[in-house]
């Protein structure tokens, strides 16, 4: 469930609450029961590690058909060498 952040317009209290997407937004402060407004805050979502971006989406590099093609030489069993 997402965590939403609210601020009371009366006492200034900032608090967080877990709510379903289908739940209605809160309208009253936990402390003074004054009106609250939902705040826009940073998400906790972050992509870390090697990830999909570094595994082939960051740049377009054509891979050779076989290992010997990468060394600029043809191998005898390579079908590309037989059919130039």
N, CA and C atoms as an extended XYZ file, in Angstrom:
252
Properties=species:S:1:pos:R:3:atomname:S:1:resname:S:1:resid:I:1 pbc="F F F"
N         0.831       -1.182        0.000 N   UNK     1
C         0.000        0.000        0.000 CA  UNK     1
C         0.877        1.247        0.000 C   UNK     1
N         0.458        2.258       -0.725 N   UNK     2
C         1.232        3.499       -0.757 CA  UNK     2
C         1.144        4.271        0.555 C   UNK     2
N         2.158        5.056        0.804 N   UNK     3
C         2.184        5.934        1.974 CA  UNK     3
C         1.956        7.350        1.476 C   UNK     3
N         0.962        8.014        2.048 N   UNK     4
C         0.643        9.391        1.685 CA  UNK     4
C         1.007       10.323        2.826 C   UNK     4
N         1.378       11.538        2.473 N   UNK     5
C         1.784       12.532        3.448 CA  UNK     5
C         0.740       13.657        3.462 C   UNK     5
N         0.329       14.052        4.655 N   UNK     6
C        -0.676       15.101        4.835 CA  UNK     6
C        -0.123       16.182        5.749 C   UNK     6
N        -0.653       17.406        5.598 N   UNK     7
C        -0.293       18.511        6.497 CA  UNK     7
C        -1.571       19.175        6.980 C   UNK     7
N        -1.635       19.398        8.294 N   UNK     8
C        -2.788       20.051        8.900 CA  UNK     8
C        -2.718       21.551        8.628 C   UNK     8
N        -3.823       22.143        8.217 N   UNK     9
C        -3.870       23.577        7.943 CA  UNK     9
C        -4.024       24.393        9.227 C   UNK     9
N        -4.420       23.737       10.338 N   UNK    10
C        -4.613       24.437       11.602 CA  UNK    10
C        -3.351       24.441       12.455 C   UNK    10
N        -2.835       23.224       12.752 N   UNK    11
C        -1.673       23.140       13.650 CA  UNK    11
C        -0.344       22.945       12.916 C   UNK    11
N        -0.374       22.668       11.612 N   UNK    12
C         0.855       22.507       10.837 CA  UNK    12
C         1.494       21.136       10.936 C   UNK    12
N         0.862       20.203       11.660 N   UNK    13
C         1.405       18.847       11.812 CA  UNK    13
C         1.503       18.161       10.458 C   UNK    13
N         2.649       17.547       10.190 N   UNK    14
C         2.848       16.762        8.977 CA  UNK    14
C         2.896       15.306        9.413 C   UNK    14
N         2.057       14.463        8.791 N   UNK    15
C         2.023       13.049        9.155 CA  UNK    15
C         1.826       12.198        7.909 C   UNK    15
N         2.183       10.920        8.051 N   UNK    16
C         2.062        9.961        6.959 CA  UNK    16
C         1.035        8.905        7.332 C   UNK    16
N         0.388        8.359        6.321 N   UNK    17
C        -0.549        7.275        6.540 CA  UNK    17
C        -0.532        6.345        5.331 C   UNK    17
N        -0.739        5.053        5.594 N   UNK    18
C        -0.834        4.067        4.517 CA  UNK    18
C        -2.289        3.960        4.108 C   UNK    18
N        -2.524        4.062        2.814 N   UNK    19
C        -3.875        3.973        2.292 CA  UNK    19
C        -3.883        3.190        0.997 C   UNK    19
N        -4.989        2.518        0.744 N   UNK    20
C        -5.186        1.867       -0.547 CA  UNK    20
C        -5.463        2.945       -1.585 C   UNK    20
N        -5.264        2.612       -2.846 N   UNK    21
C        -5.588        3.553       -3.915 CA  UNK    21
C        -7.078        3.873       -3.906 C   UNK    21
N        -7.884        2.913       -3.510 N   UNK    22
C        -9.333        3.095       -3.525 CA  UNK    22
C        -9.857        3.862       -2.310 C   UNK    22
N        -9.036        4.071       -1.264 N   UNK    23
C        -9.471        4.810       -0.077 CA  UNK    23
C        -9.633        6.293       -0.397 C   UNK    23
N       -10.589        6.920        0.287 N   UNK    24
C       -10.777        8.370        0.159 CA  UNK    24
C        -9.657        9.093        0.896 C   UNK    24
N        -9.248       10.273        0.430 N   UNK    25
C        -8.213       11.034        1.134 CA  UNK    25
C        -8.695       11.429        2.531 C   UNK    25
N        -7.750       11.577        3.460 N   UNK    26
C        -8.106       12.013        4.806 CA  UNK    26
C        -8.561       13.467        4.761 C   UNK    26
N        -9.421       13.844        5.701 N   UNK    27
C        -9.935       15.220        5.739 CA  UNK    27
C        -9.640       15.905        7.063 C   UNK    27
N        -9.310       15.146        8.118 N   UNK    28
C        -9.098       15.712        9.453 CA  UNK    28
C        -7.745       15.292       10.023 C   UNK    28
N        -7.143       16.204       10.799 N   UNK    29
C        -5.857       15.989       11.454 CA  UNK    29
C        -6.000       14.967       12.580 C   UNK    29
N        -4.959       14.152       12.756 N   UNK    30
C        -4.948       13.160       13.833 CA  UNK    30
C        -4.906       13.823       15.209 C   UNK    30
N        -4.238       14.973       15.321 N   UNK    31
C        -4.017       15.622       16.620 CA  UNK    31
C        -5.126       16.609       16.995 C   UNK    31
N        -5.408       17.570       16.105 N   UNK    32
C        -6.349       18.637       16.473 CA  UNK    32
C        -7.677       18.557       15.732 C   UNK    32
N        -7.796       17.619       14.812 N   UNK    33
C        -9.009       17.409       14.003 CA  UNK    33
C        -9.312       18.580       13.063 C   UNK    33
N        -8.286       19.377       12.760 N   UNK    34
C        -8.417       20.455       11.781 CA  UNK    34
C        -8.365       19.894       10.367 C   UNK    34
N        -8.657       20.705        9.359 N   UNK    35
C        -8.616       20.237        7.966 CA  UNK    35
C        -7.175       19.959        7.514 C   UNK    35
N        -7.013       18.943        6.693 N   UNK    36
C        -5.681       18.583        6.178 CA  UNK    36
C        -5.694       18.627        4.660 C   UNK    36
N        -4.493       18.753        4.109 N   UNK    37
C        -4.332       18.667        2.658 CA  UNK    37
C        -3.261       17.643        2.354 C   UNK    37
N        -3.466       16.905        1.273 N   UNK    38
C        -2.501       15.891        0.849 CA  UNK    38
C        -1.321       16.595        0.212 C   UNK    38
N        -0.128       16.208        0.611 N   UNK    39
C         1.090       16.815        0.087 CA  UNK    39
C         1.648       15.962       -1.045 C   UNK    39
N         2.383       16.589       -1.926 N   UNK    40
C         3.109       15.874       -2.969 CA  UNK    40
C         4.528       15.716       -2.455 C   UNK    40
N         4.964       14.482       -2.291 N   UNK    41
C         6.291       14.237       -1.738 CA  UNK    41
C         7.070       13.309       -2.647 C   UNK    41
N         8.367       13.196       -2.382 N   UNK    42
C         9.233       12.333       -3.184 CA  UNK    42
C         8.858       10.886       -2.974 C   UNK    42
N         9.020       10.112       -4.012 N   UNK    43
C         8.752        8.689       -3.901 CA  UNK    43
C         9.984        7.973       -3.371 C   UNK    43
N         9.778        6.795       -2.873 N   UNK    44
C        10.881        5.984       -2.373 CA  UNK    44
C        11.384        5.018       -3.435 C   UNK    44
N        10.900        5.146       -4.654 N   UNK    45
C        11.258        4.252       -5.739 CA  UNK    45
C        12.598        4.662       -6.337 C   UNK    45
N        13.518        3.713       -6.424 N   UNK    46
C        14.826        4.006       -7.018 CA  UNK    46
C        15.335        2.760       -7.735 C   UNK    46
N        15.914        2.952       -8.899 N   UNK    47
C        16.541        1.855       -9.626 CA  UNK    47
C        18.012        1.834       -9.249 C   UNK    47
N        18.449        0.722       -8.671 N   UNK    48
C        19.845        0.607       -8.256 CA  UNK    48
C        20.459       -0.644       -8.871 C   UNK    48
N        21.765       -0.682       -8.904 N   UNK    49
C        22.454       -1.857       -9.413 CA  UNK    49
C        22.671       -1.772      -10.915 C   UNK    49
N        23.017       -2.906      -11.509 N   UNK    50
C        23.323       -2.920      -12.937 CA  UNK    50
C        22.075       -2.638      -13.763 C   UNK    50
N        20.939       -3.161      -13.377 N   UNK    51
C        19.654       -2.812      -13.970 CA  UNK    51
C        19.531       -3.026      -15.460 C   UNK    51
N        18.343       -2.779      -15.987 N   UNK    52
C        18.069       -2.990      -17.399 CA  UNK    52
C        18.750       -1.952      -18.276 C   UNK    52
N        18.958       -0.748      -17.798 N   UNK    53
C        19.522        0.301      -18.632 CA  UNK    53
C        20.948       -0.030      -19.045 C   UNK    53
N        21.721       -0.558      -18.134 N   UNK    54
C        23.117       -0.875      -18.429 CA  UNK    54
C        23.257       -2.209      -19.149 C   UNK    54
N        22.170       -2.942      -19.300 N   UNK    55
C        22.243       -4.251      -19.939 CA  UNK    55
C        21.747       -4.226      -21.377 C   UNK    55
N        21.941       -3.138      -22.080 N   UNK    56
C        21.643       -3.148      -23.491 CA  UNK    56
C        20.769       -2.029      -23.991 C   UNK    56
N        20.207       -1.214      -23.129 N   UNK    57
C        19.337       -0.149      -23.592 CA  UNK    57
C        20.029        1.212      -23.618 C   UNK    57
N        21.225        1.297      -23.054 N   UNK    58
C        21.884        2.592      -22.968 CA  UNK    58
C        22.508        3.021      -24.296 C   UNK    58
N        22.905        2.102      -25.119 N   UNK    59
C        23.501        2.457      -26.403 CA  UNK    59
C        23.267        1.341      -27.400 C   UNK    59
N        23.278        1.701      -28.666 N   UNK    60
C        23.047        0.729      -29.729 CA  UNK    60
C        24.396        0.204      -30.219 C   UNK    60
N        24.698       -1.040      -29.882 N   UNK    61
C        25.927       -1.674      -30.326 CA  UNK    61
C        25.539       -2.996      -30.975 C   UNK    61
N        25.926       -3.159      -32.237 N   UNK    62
C        25.622       -4.413      -32.914 CA  UNK    62
C        26.597       -5.483      -32.456 C   UNK    62
N        26.058       -6.637      -32.112 N   UNK    63
C        26.880       -7.754      -31.666 CA  UNK    63
C        27.271       -8.597      -32.874 C   UNK    63
N        28.484       -9.137      -32.896 N   UNK    64
C        28.907       -9.973      -34.022 CA  UNK    64
C        28.137      -11.299      -34.044 C   UNK    64
N        28.072      -11.917      -35.247 N   UNK    65
C        27.341      -13.172      -35.406 CA  UNK    65
C        28.008      -14.319      -34.655 C   UNK    65
N        29.333      -14.309      -34.554 N   UNK    66
C        30.031      -15.353      -33.805 CA  UNK    66
C        31.271      -14.742      -33.142 C   UNK    66
N        31.912      -15.508      -32.282 N   UNK    67
C        33.050      -15.002      -31.523 CA  UNK    67
C        34.221      -14.627      -32.415 C   UNK    67
N        34.457      -15.384      -33.476 N   UNK    68
C        35.601      -15.079      -34.341 CA  UNK    68
C        35.352      -13.830      -35.182 C   UNK    68
N        34.115      -13.493      -35.456 N   UNK    69
C        33.813      -12.287      -36.227 CA  UNK    69
C        34.188      -11.041      -35.437 C   UNK    69
N        34.186      -11.149      -34.122 N   UNK    70
C        34.565      -10.016      -33.287 CA  UNK    70
C        36.060       -9.734      -33.403 C   UNK    70
N        36.833      -10.753      -33.801 N   UNK    71
C        38.287      -10.597      -33.923 CA  UNK    71
C        38.707      -10.309      -35.357 C   UNK    71
N        37.755       -9.983      -36.213 N   UNK    72
C        38.016       -9.694      -37.632 CA  UNK    72
C        38.646      -10.871      -38.366 C   UNK    72
N        38.277      -12.073      -37.998 N   UNK    73
C        38.734      -13.251      -38.740 CA  UNK    73
C        37.571      -14.223      -38.835 C   UNK    73
N        37.536      -15.029      -39.859 N   UNK    74
C        36.440      -15.984      -40.055 CA  UNK    74
C        36.855      -17.358      -39.570 C   UNK    74
N        35.864      -18.091      -39.078 N   UNK    75
C        36.139      -19.468      -38.675 CA  UNK    75
C        35.621      -20.407      -39.763 C   UNK    75
N        36.180      -21.589      -39.825 N   UNK    76
C        35.795      -22.522      -40.906 CA  UNK    76
C        34.367      -23.022      -40.748 C   UNK    76
N        33.851      -23.090      -39.518 N   UNK    77
C        32.504      -23.597      -39.304 CA  UNK    77
C        31.449      -22.507      -39.318 C   UNK    77
N        31.836      -21.288      -39.606 N   UNK    78
C        30.895      -20.165      -39.555 CA  UNK    78
C        30.059      -20.136      -40.828 C   UNK    78
N        28.728      -20.147      -40.702 N   UNK    79
C        27.895      -20.104      -41.906 CA  UNK    79
C        28.028      -18.761      -42.641 C   UNK    79
N        28.392      -17.715      -41.949 N   UNK    80
C        28.577      -16.412      -42.607 CA  UNK    80
C        29.823      -16.426      -43.508 C   UNK    80
N        30.859      -17.208      -43.133 N   UNK    81
C        32.069      -17.292      -43.947 CA  UNK    81
C        31.799      -18.050      -45.242 C   UNK    81
N        30.895      -19.038      -45.205 N   UNK    82
C        30.573      -19.824      -46.385 CA  UNK    82
C        29.685      -19.050      -47.357 C   UNK    82
N        28.869      -18.147      -46.822 N   UNK    83
C        27.949      -17.362      -47.661 CA  UNK    83
C        28.239      -15.870      -47.483 C   UNK    83
N        29.226      -15.346      -48.192 N   UNK    84
C        29.580      -13.926      -48.012 CA  UNK    84
C        28.535      -12.991      -48.569 C   UNK    84
